Amino acid sequence: MLVATDQWLWRRLGMYVWKRWKKVKTRYKMLRKLGLNYNNAKKYSCTRKGYWRIAKY
């Protein structure tokens, strides 16, 4: 029970952060700061997936 709640909470927080980064440019810049390489940062910043789905990664 607690593990499921913990996973949900972390995903919800990730969704909140992703939602704050509205523009592709901001997403790319922040992902690069977090240590993603050029190709992965570009791929994830330009995604059309929803907030909840992208927060899983």
N, C-alpha and C positions, 0 to 999 in steps of 0.2 A: 504493500500500500504506500509506504513512504517513498520507495524507489520510483514508483509511477508518478507520484506527486512531485518529486524532485525533478524528474525528467520533464514533466509538463511545465514546471516553473522556469527551468533553464531555457526551454524552447520559447516560452512566452517572453522572457527577457530578450532573447535573441531577436524575436519578432519586433519588439519595441525598438531596439537599436536599429534594425534594418529599416524600419518605418521612418525613423528620424533622418536617415540618409536618403532624401527624396530624389536627388539628381544622380544621374549616372556618373558624372564627374566626381561628385563627393564620395559615392560608393567606391569607385576605383581608387581614389586617393586614400581613403581609410583602410581599404583592404591591403593596399601596398604597405601602409604603416604597420599593419598587423602581421606582415611578413609573407604574404602570398606573392608568388612570382608573377611576372608580367602576364603570361597567358591565362592563368587561373583567375587573376584579378579582373582581367578584361571579360572573361567568360561569365563570371558571377555578377559583375556589375551591370552587364547588358541583358540580364535574364528578364523574361516576361512572367516568370512564375510568381505566385502570390507570396505574401509575407510569411504566412504560416509554413508553406512548403519550403521556402528558401531557408527558414530558420532551423530546419532539420540538419542542415549541413554545417 
